[in-house]
Amino acid sequence: MLAIVRTLKGGVEFLAMVYLGQAIIFLVSAAARERNFAFRLFKRVTQPVDRLVRCVTPRFILDRHLPFVSFILLALLWVALTAWKIKLVLFASSPTA
């Protein structure tokens, strides 16, 4: 079970870093971001997450805000997975009665 939690946590961390990279390119390249190869690659990697978040969020959330909402949800998921991992590690190291 610990291996599954570690794998999920690693995937969430990867996606969060891709969103951070996308945000940095967004800030640095402004209007030319759509021609930037890295930005398009990051957009393609995060597109499934954005689609899933679009299904979960209410309609008044604008599409241009979806990456920010996705990042926040990934951060919350990361916290939950970290707590779960800590619980599994502590349970595994506790002496049995």
Backbone hydrogen bonds in HBPLUS format (Angstrom, degrees):
<---DONOR---> <-ACCEPTOR-->    atom                        ^
c    i                          cat <-CA-CA->   ^        H-A-AA   ^      H-
h    n   atom  resd res      DA  || num        DHA   H-A  angle D-A-AA Bond
n    s   type  num  typ     dist DA aas  dist angle  dist       angle   num
A0005-VAL N   A0001-MET O   3.08 MM   4  6.42 162.3  2.12 153.6 157.7     1
A0006-ARG N   A0002-LEU O   2.90 MM   4  6.09 160.6  1.94 150.0 155.7     2
A0007-THR N   A0003-ALA O   2.96 MM   4  6.09 153.2  2.03 142.7 149.7     3
A0008-LEU N   A0004-ILE O   2.93 MM   4  6.17 165.6  1.95 153.4 157.0     4
A0009-LYS N   A0005-VAL O   2.88 MM   4  6.00 160.2  1.92 149.0 155.0     5
A0010-GLY N   A0006-ARG O   2.94 MM   4  6.08 153.1  2.01 142.1 149.3     6
A0011-GLY N   A0007-THR O   2.97 MM   4  6.26 153.6  2.05 148.2 155.3     7
A0012-VAL N   A0008-LEU O   2.96 MM   4  6.24 156.5  2.01 149.8 156.1     8
A0013-GLU N   A0009-LYS O   2.91 MM   4  6.14 156.4  1.97 147.2 153.9     9
A0014-PHE N   A0010-GLY O   2.91 MM   4  6.13 154.6  1.98 145.6 152.4    10
A0015-LEU N   A0011-GLY O   3.01 MM   4  6.26 166.0  2.03 150.2 153.1    11
A0016-ALA N   A0012-VAL O   2.93 MM   4  6.12 154.8  2.00 147.4 154.7    12
A0017-MET N   A0013-GLU O   2.98 MM   4  6.22 154.5  2.05 147.2 153.5    13
A0018-VAL N   A0014-PHE O   2.99 MM   4  6.31 149.4  2.08 147.8 156.8    14
A0019-TYR N   A0015-LEU O   2.96 MM   4  6.27 155.5  2.02 147.5 153.7    15
A0020-LEU N   A0016-ALA O   2.94 MM   4  6.25 151.7  2.02 145.0 153.1    16
A0021-GLY N   A0017-MET O   2.89 MM   4  6.13 158.3  1.94 147.1 152.8    17
A0022-GLN N   A0018-VAL O   2.89 MM   4  6.10 154.2  1.96 146.9 154.4    18
A0023-ALA N   A0019-TYR O   2.93 MM   4  6.16 150.2  2.02 144.2 152.0    19
A0024-ILE N   A0020-LEU O   2.96 MM   4  6.25 155.4  2.03 149.3 155.7    20
A0025-ILE N   A0021-GLY O   3.02 MM   4  6.26 166.2  2.04 151.5 154.7    21
A0026-PHE N   A0022-GLN O   2.91 MM   4  6.03 151.9  1.99 141.6 150.3    22
A0027-LEU N   A0023-ALA O   2.97 MM   4  6.23 152.6  2.04 146.9 152.8    23
A0028-VAL N   A0024-ILE O   2.94 MM   4  6.13 155.4  2.00 150.7 157.9    24
A0029-SER N   A0025-ILE O   2.89 MM   4  5.71 170.2  1.90 151.7 155.1    25
A0032-ALA N   A0029-SER O   3.04 MM   3  5.51 145.4  2.16 151.1 142.0    26
A0033-ARG N   A0030-ALA O   3.41 MM   3  5.86 161.9  2.44 117.2 118.1    27
A0035-ARG N   A0032-ALA O   3.14 MM   3  5.62 149.7  2.23 112.0 120.6    28
A0036-ASN N   A0033-ARG O   3.10 MM   3  5.02 150.0  2.19  99.7 108.9    29
A0040-ARG N   A0036-ASN O   3.08 MM   4  6.36 161.6  2.12 152.6 157.5    30
A0041-LEU N   A0037-PHE O   2.89 MM   4  6.15 153.6  1.96 150.0 158.1    31
A0042-PHE N   A0038-ALA O   2.86 MM   4  6.07 165.1  1.88 153.4 157.0    32
A0043-LYS N   A0039-PHE O   2.86 MM   4  6.02 154.2  1.93 145.7 153.6    33
A0044-ARG N   A0040-ARG O   2.97 MM   4  6.16 150.8  2.05 141.8 149.1    34
A0045-VAL N   A0041-LEU O   3.00 MM   4  6.30 151.1  2.09 148.5 156.5    35
A0046-THR N   A0042-PHE O   2.98 MM   4  6.17 157.6  2.03 151.1 156.6    36
A0047-GLN N   A0043-LYS O   2.98 MM   4  5.85 118.5  2.37 138.0 151.6    37
A0050-ASP N   A0046-THR O   3.01 MM   4  6.29 162.1  2.04 158.8 164.3    38
A0051-ARG N   A0047-GLN O   2.96 MM   4  6.20 154.3  2.03 151.5 158.3    39
A0052-LEU N   A0048-PRO O   3.02 MM   4  6.24 156.7  2.07 144.2 150.2    40
A0053-VAL N   A0049-VAL O   2.90 MM   4  6.15 159.9  1.94 152.7 158.4    41
A0054-ARG N   A0050-ASP O   2.87 MM   4  6.03 146.2  1.98 141.7 151.3    42
A0055-CYS N   A0051-ARG O   3.15 MM   4  6.46 144.3  2.28 141.6 149.7    43
A0056-VAL N   A0052-LEU O   3.27 MM   4  6.56 136.2  2.47 138.4 149.8    44
A0056-VAL N   A0053-VAL O   3.11 MM   3  5.05 129.1  2.38  94.2 107.8    45
A0057-THR N   A0053-VAL O   2.86 MM   4  5.93 156.9  1.91 158.5 163.1    46
A0061-ILE N   A0058-PRO O   3.31 MM   3  6.07 167.6  2.32 119.0 122.7    47
A0065-HIS N   A0062-LEU O   3.02 MM   3  5.41 151.8  2.11 109.0 117.8    48
A0066-LEU N   A0063-ASP O   3.20 MM   3  5.26 161.0  2.24 104.5 110.4    49
A0069-VAL N   A0065-HIS O   3.10 MM   4  6.40 163.6  2.13 156.4 161.4    50
A0070-SER N   A0066-LEU O   2.75 MM   4  5.88 159.1  1.79 155.9 162.3    51
A0071-PHE N   A0067-PRO O   2.93 MM   4  6.10 155.2  1.99 143.3 149.6    52
A0072-ILE N   A0068-PHE O   3.01 MM   4  6.30 158.7  2.05 149.0 154.5    53
A0073-LEU N   A0069-VAL O   2.94 MM   4  6.19 162.7  1.97 151.7 156.2    54
A0074-LEU N   A0070-SER O   2.85 MM   4  6.08 152.1  1.93 147.8 156.1    55
A0075-ALA N   A0071-PHE O   2.88 MM   4  6.13 150.8  1.96 146.2 154.4    56
A0076-LEU N   A0072-ILE O   2.99 MM   4  6.32 155.4  2.05 149.5 155.7    57
A0077-LEU N   A0073-LEU O   2.91 MM   4  6.11 155.7  1.97 144.9 152.1    58
A0078-TRP N   A0074-LEU O   2.80 MM   4  5.99 148.5  1.90 144.8 153.8    59
A0079-VAL N   A0075-ALA O   3.02 MM   4  6.32 153.9  2.09 145.8 151.8    60
A0080-ALA N   A0076-LEU O   3.03 MM   4  6.31 159.9  2.07 148.0 153.3    61
A0081-LEU N   A0077-LEU O   2.88 MM   4  6.11 160.2  1.92 150.1 155.6    62
A0082-THR N   A0078-TRP O   2.86 MM   4  6.03 150.7  1.95 146.3 154.7    63
A0083-ALA N   A0079-VAL O   2.98 MM   4  6.22 159.3  2.02 149.4 154.4    64
A0084-TRP N   A0080-ALA O   2.96 MM   4  6.19 156.0  2.02 145.8 152.9    65
A0085-LYS N   A0081-LEU O   2.84 MM   4  6.02 155.1  1.90 144.3 151.1    66
A0086-ILE N   A0082-THR O   2.93 MM   4  6.16 161.9  1.97 150.6 155.2    67
A0087-LYS N   A0083-ALA O   2.97 MM   4  6.18 158.0  2.02 146.0 152.2    68
A0088-LEU N   A0084-TRP O   2.91 MM   4  6.21 156.9  1.96 148.6 154.8    69
A0089-VAL N   A0085-LYS O   2.91 MM   4  6.15 161.3  1.94 154.0 159.0    70
A0090-LEU N   A0086-ILE O   2.89 MM   4  6.05 166.2  1.91 153.2 157.1    71
A0091-PHE N   A0087-LYS O   2.90 MM   4  5.99 154.4  1.97 145.3 152.8    72
A0092-ALA N   A0088-LEU O   2.94 MM   4  6.06 153.6  2.01 143.6 150.7    73
A0093-SER N   A0089-VAL O   3.03 MM   4  6.21 141.9  2.18 143.3 153.0    74
A0094-SER N   A0090-LEU O   3.10 MM   4  6.11 120.0  2.48 137.3 150.1    75
